[in-house]
Amino acid sequence: MSVVQTSIGTDHLDFSQPEKGASLASGLPVSVTLQWLRDMMLIREFEVRTMQAYQDRKIGGFCHVYIGQEAVAVGTIAALRKEDPVVTAYRDHGHALARGMDPKYCMAEMYGRVGGCAKGKGGSMHMFDRINHLYGGHGIVGAQTPLGAGLAFGTKYYDTVINGGRSERVTLCFLGDGALNQGAFHEALNLSGLLDLPVIYIVENNGYSMGTSINRGTTMAHAICEKARGYGIRSCEIDGMDVCNVYDAMKPLVDEVRETSTPAFVDMRTYRFKGHSMSDPRKYRPREEEEVYETGDPIGKLRDQLLGRGAIDDDALKAMAKEIRGEVRDSMKWAEASPAPDPAVDLYHDVFVEPMGPYTGTSYPQMIQECEGTQGQDG
């Protein structure tokens, strides 16, 4: 695949939004925004350690880190209820941690160990957490968009037909801007609009599809919301580099989708500080552009806001950072201590729920066994 040598420029986040009233985030307890800061710092530290482990060849395969986009996962998921489904693409570690996955299970999956959330069979691109209603990272570009529609259809059918009530759940379906050009994306939007499905498609628009600027690969790149409007789906643009702003925009939208049981689309403007994957040298964009966006680091923004309000001081911030570093180091030790899958045992396991021929059935991952206290088969 050829790489287009081009840049999106530094106006990627310069778009107009309607005037807002008082910030919803400012009205939350300080403990909530402090938790957002901790969550973003945890994701950042986890990803930095992931990069180191990858370079040390402890992690194999593809690996796409979330550094720079932390405010998106944390701010959007904060607007949900626990029972709301989430599905995402392959840059998924941040979503897993923001949704509540214990870092040790996430890291073990990165290492390909049986203690991982998918028992080491998924790796970096396939984080699943049934307990927290995270239905996976998915490696095929755009493949999660029909699943987002399906999850929304499933919850709506269960709530309204089986339970005989009203639709109560909202599905978040995350995708990258490169997925906008996949046929599955348009099919999913068409079904969502046609069937009035309670799903929000969130395009984490970091400006690049691998190494190609969105301006060179996607029509209407300056206004991708037009793609949703063509299907009769409400849409909005959100500055994804400020977690409070993300929450302020997402919470009313989630509430509206929950109330009306109809779909929505979000152009979430963000920026990845690192390459598309660990094998990406980032030669297609100038260092000057990266420096401009890095000055708007979402973690630094929230940290400075909390320091300015007196919600945290330097000593408490250092203590938080130290605690997070220890937590991530412990997750790496736990992952390294977890055994690798045994091909003789695991190759034909977890293929079908019930035993059939050479296939031995399935069982719960250690994460579910420890959290739910179950050890049974047929999970």
N, C-alpha and C positions, 0 to 999 in steps of 0.2 A: 504494500500500500504506500503510495507516495504521500509525502507530507508537504502541505502548502506552507511556504515560508511567509507568514503574514502575522499581523498583530491586530488585536481588537481595539487597541488604544486605551486611553485612560478615562474615557467617557462612558464606560460600560455601565456605571451605576448612576449616571446623570439622567434621570427620568422624572417626570412630574407625577406627583400623587395628590389625591384630594386632601384638602385640609382636614386635620384630625382634631378631635377634642382632647380632653385630658388623657394622658397615657394610662392604659389599663395596668401595665406592668408597675407603674409607680404606686398604684393602690394596693399592690400585693404585700403580704408580710415580708420583711427584710429577709427572713429565713428562706423564702422561696428564691429570691434573686441571688442570694449567697449560694444556694444549691445549684442554680444555673451556672454560676461562676465555677463552682467545683466540678460540675459535669463537663464543662468545656475544657477546663484544665486537665481533667482525667483523660478525655479523648485526645488532647494534644500530647500528653505524656505517653499515652498508650501508643500513639502513632509514631512518635519519635523512637520509642523502644522497638516498635515493629520494624522500622527502617533499619535499625542497627542489627536486629536479629536476622533480617533478610540478607543484609550484607555479610553476616557471619554464616550464611547458608543453613541457618536453623529453620528458616521458612522457605518453602519452595513454591514454584508455580507463579501465577500472576499475583500482584499485590498493588492495590490502589489505596493510597492513604488519604485521609480526610482533612488534613491540615489546612486551615483557612476557612473551612466551611462549617465549623462547629456550631455557629449560631443558628444555622438552618435546622439541623436535627434537634437541638435542644429547644429552640423556640417554638417549632411546630409541634413537637410531641408534648410540650407543656400545655398545649391547648386541647389535648385529648383527654378522654377518660381511659382508664386502664383496659377496659374491654373493647376498645376501638382497634380494629386491625390495622397493621402497618406492613407494607411490602415495598421493597426497594431494589436498586440495581446492585452492581458489584462493588461500589465504593461504600461499603455497608458497616464497617466497624463502628463508626460514629453513631449510626442509628441504633445498633445493638446496645451500646453502652448507654446512650440517652434513654433507651426504652427500659433499662434496668438490668441488663444482663451482667452477671458477675464477671469482672475482667479475667478471672482465671479460666473460665469456660471459653471465653472469647479468645484468649491467648493460646489455650490448648488446641483450639480448632485451627488457629493460624499455624501451629506447629505440626498439625496433622496427627494429633494424638487422640487416643480413645476417650480421654477426659473432656474433649471438646463438645460444643453444643450439638454438633452433628456427628459425634464419635470419630472425628478426624477424617471423615469421608467427604467433607465439603471444602474445607480450607478457607482461604481469605474471602472468597467471593460468595460464600453460602452460609451466612449466619442465620440460624433459626432459633426462635425462643417461643415455644408454644405458650408457656406460662405468662409471658408478657405480650402475647398476641403479635409477635413479630414473625411474619410468614416468609422470611427469607430475603437474602440478597440473591440476585439472579444474574448469571454470567452472560446470557445472550442479550444483546442490546435491544431494549424495548420489550423483551419477553414478559416482564413483570406487569406491563400495562393491562393486558387482558386478565391477568390474575387479580389486579386491583378491581377491575369491573366484576370479576367473579366473586371476590370476597364481599363486595358491596351487595351484589345480588343475593348471596347466601345469607348475609345478616338480615337483609330486608325481608327475604322470604321466611326466614325463621321467626323473626319478630312479628310479622303481620299475618302470615298464613298458619304456621304451626302453633305459635303462641296466641294468635288471634288478637294481637295488640297493635301498637304503632311502631314504625321503624325508629329504633333508638340509637343505632351505632353509625359511626362515620369511619370510612376507610381512607387512610392516606396512602397514596401511591407515588413514590419518588422516582424520578427519571432524570437522566442527563439531557442536555440540549441536543446531543447527537441522536437521541432516540426519537426526536421529532420527525425524522424522515423515514421511519420504519412503518411499514404497512400496518403492523399490529397495533401501533399507537392510534392510528386513525380509525381502525375497526373498533377499538376499545372506546374511543370517544363517541363514535356513532351509536354503539349499544348503550353507553351510559346516558346519552341524551335521549335516546329513544325510549328506554325503560325507566327513566328517572331514578338512577342509582345514586345512593349517598356516598360518593367517592370524590376526593379532591386529588387531582393530578398536580403534583408539585415538580416543576422543572427546575432542577438545581443548575441554573444557567451560569456556568463559570466561564462562558465565552469561547470555549474550545471543545471541539469533538476530536479527542486525541490531540493531534497537532494542527488541526485545521480550524481557523477562526470561524465562528458562527456566521460572520458576515460573508464568508466565501462558500459556505456549504448549505445554508438554509435560507429559503425565501422569507421575506418579511422578518428578517432577523432583528430589526429594531422594534418590532411589535408582534411578537409571537402569540400574544393573546388573540390575535385575529384568527388563528387556527382553531381555537376553541369556540369563538363566536360563530364560526361557520357551522358548528354543530348545535348552536343554540345553548351553549354552556356559558354561564357567568364566569368572569375572569378578572384578575387583578395583577398588578406588578408590585413586588415587595423588595425593599432593600434588605438583602439577606446577610449583611455584614454587621448587623446590630441586633442582638438577641431580644432586647426589649421591643424594638420596632417589629421584629418578626412576630412576637407574641401579640402585640397590639393589633396587628393586621390579621393574624390567623385566628385568634379567639372568636371574634364576631363571625368570621367566615365559617368556622367549624360549627358554631351555634346555629347559623342560618341553614347550613346543609343538614344538620341534625333535625331542625324543625321542619324543613320543607321536603326532606328526603329527595334531594336533587343534586346533580353533580356540580363541580366547580373546577377551575383551572388556575394555577398560580405560576407566573413568571417570577421565580425567585432569583434575583440578581446576586451572584456571589463570585468568589474567585478562589481557585485552588493555588496555594502557595508553592506546591511541589509539582512534579510532572504528572502526566496522565497516569503513569504507573512507575514502578521502581526502575524500569528499563528506559525511561524517557529522559534524555539529556536537556530538554526544554530549549533547544536551539531556535525554535520557531517564534519565540517572543523575546523582546529585549529586556535586559535586566532592569532598565529604567522603569518599565511598566510594572514589573514585579515589585519594585521598591515603593512605587506610589500606592499600590494596594496593600502592601505590608504595613504601611503607616496607619491603615485603618483596620488593624487586627481586631476582630470582634472580642477576643479575650481582653485585650488592653482597654478597649472601650468600656466594657462592663466593670473591669477592675478599677479604672479611674473614676467611674461614676460612683461606685460604692465607697471608694476612699474619700471622694469629695463630700459624700453625704455623712461620713463618719460611721458607716455601717460596718466597716472593717478597718483595721490599721495595719501597718507594715508588718508588725510581729505576727499578727494573726494570719496574714497573707503568706508569710514565710512558713508558718506552721502548717497551713493548708497544703502548700506546695510540697513540703517535706513528707506529709502524710500520703499524698498522692504518689510521690515517687516510690515510697515504700510499698504501697499497694500494688503498683505496676511491677516492681521488682519481684514481689511475692508471686504475682501471677505468672511471671516468667519461670520462676523456680518450680511452681506447681506444674506448669506445662511441661517442663523438661523432665520432671519426675513421673509424669503420666506415660504409660507405655504406648508404643506405636501399634496400630492395628495388626493383628496376626492374619496374614493372607489365608492360612488354612482354616481359620475360624470365621473371619469377617468377610471374605470375598463373596460368599453366597448368603450372607445374613443381611437383613434390612432391605431385601429386594421386594418381597411380598409380606403382608402382615401375617398371613397364615402359612405354615410349612407346606411346601409343594415341590415334589421331586427333589432336586438337590438343594433347594432353597429352604433354609432352616427357620424362617419366620423373622421376627424382629423383637426388639426390646427397647426400653426407655434409655435415653442417654443418662449418664451419671448426674447431669444437671437437674433433670426432672426427678430422678430417684431421690436426690438429696433434698430438693425443695418440696416435693410432695410426699416423701416418705413411702414411695412405692418401688417395688422391685420386679413387678410382674412382666410377663411377656405380652405380646399383642398390643404394643404401644403405638 
